[in-house]
Amino acid sequence: MVYLKEISPFALGVFLLVTFFFSLSVFSQPAKELLPPNTQGGPSAEQSQLPSTGQPSTEQSPQQESTEPSSENQPPTESAHPGETSQTPPSETAPTVPPSGPEAKLPPNLPILLPISVTAQEELPEEENVVSTNEETGVLGPAIKIIDTPRTVQVVTRQEMNTINAQSVNDLAAFTPGVNPTQMTGSPVAEPVIRGLPATTYRNGMLVGFSQSAQWGPLMNMNAYDNLDVVTGPVSIVYGPQELAGGFANEVTKQPYFDKFRGNASYTVGMYSTNMWNIDLGGPVIKDKLAYRFDYFGQDGYAPYNYYDGAYLQRQCFYLDIGAKPYENLSIDFNTELDLNHLNTVAGLNRPTQSLIDNGLYQTGTWAGWYGPPGVFHPGPGTAPPGAGYAVDWGPLVPISRRTNLFANPENSTNQTYYVAQAIENLKINDNLALVNNSLFEYFSTLIDQAIPSTFWAVLPSGYDFDDRLELRAQFDTLPGNKETDSLKETAEESTQAHSLLLHHMIDAGIEFRYFSDTEYSGVWHSPINIWNLTQPLPYSSFSPIVSFAAATSPLFQNPYLTDIPIPGYPGMYYNVFNYLSTADTFSTLSPFYQHQINFTDQWSLMLAGRMNAYFVQASPPPGTPAEISQAAPSFGLPPYTSTSMNIVQPEVTISPSYKPFPWMTSYFTFFYGQTTLLSQFGSFAPEFPSAYYHQNNFLYEVGTKFSLLHDKLFLGVSGYYQTGYIPAQVIPGGPIATAQVAIKGAQLNANYQPNKNFWLNFGYAFIAGQELWQGLPQGPLASQPYSSSVAKLYGLPVDPLVNEPPLNFPFIGFPHNYGNLMATYKFDNGLGVSLWALAESGNFIFYTYSTRIPSWYTLNARIFYSSKRWEASLYLYNITNEHYWLPGAPGFSMARFMNYDYIVPQLPFWIQGSLTIFF
């Protein structure tokens, strides 16, 4: 069904936005120099212009030089890759001047061409250039131009992040189509969600651990990045896998300044207690040899949190980078970061119904009791066994504030302590051979307390992760017959002319070692969210009663794994075992890899890559787990819960042929096969994992074409793909199935346009369709409540019975099919500028009933700014049209999707924040 009335305002807004900025870009172009009239009757000067060489002219007229702004009059900027320059694609050579002498005599009456004035194209500083066609990125290993990379890559620059004041992974939806903004039923969101799947995060090419399904892990500190490389599809062979991924984000951290000291300090304040400050500075210690970069970010309030009752975000983040170049062929980079995060997350409202979504009317009702088998009603508080549910004395529909938050009790909070240190050494042995070593150490500790009303806790007392990758990068040319090219005597161009083929090779081979150790507590299994009436305050007693071992082994429950176990050292908090989340685990991996790109000609190339991941896993019940639970399990027909030892080998392989018919166009096909693992709550492995959970087969088939047009001013990338793999599924403790196969197909468009330094435009579109494949399995996905609360009221059904759906194939729930994004900036020469950006998603059904639907939505946002040499002021306006829109509890892939009839989140209305930055 198409909802034209819902999307037509967005379409109108987009049309006006594009028209406005296109007009500005046209009028901002320098006027062409007028030519004398053609009196000779020959071709016009415009027709007779020489073909462009793709390079700027080396000489400029005085008038042209006077119009170029001096770099001294511009504010300091931050470059993601200092020293790089954009390369333009080759084009045909201009014709030569005819020789003089008798042989140069011209026939009579031949028209004579008048002199032509050739003006150089405007070269943009890299930090101001958003068209990344010829920028090199190492998302697949060695640096390759984005137009030649056989994957969909979006480089989010520091300039673009500053445009919207990006602070969270949800903000990436403004740059990359197919990113799902989400609050994850109140879980800390640590990674972006791309193509309906988690997007694995890397730091300068090294895996950032401690996350599962894009949640639970450390929050991103976007102020520490020069840019973010966002890639769709499975992770690269060189970087290595984590779990099934719809993409990955590589954090390119801020680099030191070797040339001179510079920095900036900023302060941001806004509605709903937004309060942030940042200091970023750096400079040389020993010129050209040793330099540093330091960034401090503080936060005491942020509207996407503080708008909601009881939610808040407080952060203290310290980042330091030290770079050294002791020798010409050796560079060393060391970066370290400490993040202290204190927050209470946003869970939104319970009891989502169509009346709530369409009209803001909340279904009231008070908790009356619970059911025991076989449907026996017990009045008053109690915890119902799985399959039974709870009784509610329903009331009328009433309006409710959109700021209402399930976690608005002071009891609830999340604390995170995250430390990371990374060292990268790059030794250039010669022009064709380099040795790179990349080491990363992480420490993470977190406590998640969501006792009221969800009866949930997650504790990671301490986790340690060490990762080291050694790479040998080589490039060389070979001729047919395995004759190597002598680079001193014969250039690549000369070889191409002399031979039918020139084989240029790029090899990245090496080995990676990782060591990980942590202890994780997660529980509890019963979170009957829909028994609570949010029109009344939730006191400290608003939680489902704890289940003791005696109760779990009674005839009422008959499952010892339903025991709620006290977490040692954390009074009042409980966890479960055999839930595929709690564990005490130590594992190591050893992963050799080999990637080989062969450029047969300047048109045809082939990338081949393979990797073997050997896991050595020791997983045990977390300390504090009573032995009697495992001992009692067999008497109830359940497997025991004991320590396990696993040695696993996972293969990965990718094949990517590319064809470049023109210098400005590249087409590619990518095939990927690899195995990933199911993960415990913080990215480790639980003792109940069977061998099959370490061998989750993933496939990707992707085709795409990239274009660089208008002299590298316009970049277009289109791709289509089909991807399969396995995603986590929530289970009752002791349950047999914790993963489900999925199939995802879609198409994507990315584009960047920047005709000059004043104007740039990004836009994208994605269509994605995903399915959960349960057919043929013993049971379907778990559902906390398989129908809406309005249906429960109408038919007198229990709420939150915790049952399994039938084993059928289900389209992704809480998951739109269509995504669009548009961002444009125009900056006048006097420093005044304006940016507009818009997001849009089509409607989606929030649960497997496919009856309760979130309609299509869009937001239009703006930034008005003034920038000078010494300061910059910005005013940010979000959701200008004050759209009332919603996000589901969790998107299609997430394990928390089983509670989508328990959670729904109204999004922020119109709000404002302002920022002042001082440059020094």
Beta strands, then each sheet from edge to edge (+ up, - down):
strand 1: 136-137
strand 2: 144-145
strand 3: 153-157
strand 4: 193-194
strand 5: 197-203
strand 6: 206-207
strand 7: 225-232
strand 8: 247-253
strand 9: 262-270
strand 10: 274-286
strand 11: 290-300
strand 12: 312-327
strand 13: 330-344
strand 14: 361-372
strand 15: 376-379
strand 16: 390-399
strand 17: 413-430
strand 18: 433-450
strand 19: 456-479
strand 20: 483-484
strand 21: 503-523
strand 22: 565-566
strand 23: 574-575
strand 24: 583-599
strand 25: 604-620
strand 26: 644-662
strand 27: 665-676
strand 28: 696-709
strand 29: 714-728
strand 30: 739-753
strand 31: 759-773
strand 32: 782-783
strand 33: 803-804
strand 34: 809-811
strand 35: 818-827
strand 36: 832-841
strand 37: 844-845
strand 38: 853-854
strand 39: 857-867
strand 40: 871-878
strand 41: 886-888
strand 42: 904-906
strand 43: 911-919
sheet 1: 1+ 2-
sheet 2: 3+ 7- 8+ 5+ 4-
sheet 3: 3+ 7- 8+ 5+ 6-
sheet 4: 20+ 19- 18+ 17- 13+ 12- 11+ 10- 9+ 43- 40+ 39- 36+ 35- 31+ 30- 29+ 28- 27+ 26- 25+ 24- 21+
sheet 5: 20+ 19- 18+ 17- 13+ 12- 11+ 10- 9+ 43- 40+ 39- 36+ 35- 31+ 34-
sheet 6: 15+ 14- 16+
sheet 7: 22+ 23-
sheet 8: 32+ 33-
sheet 9: 37+ 38-
sheet 10: 41+ 42-
end
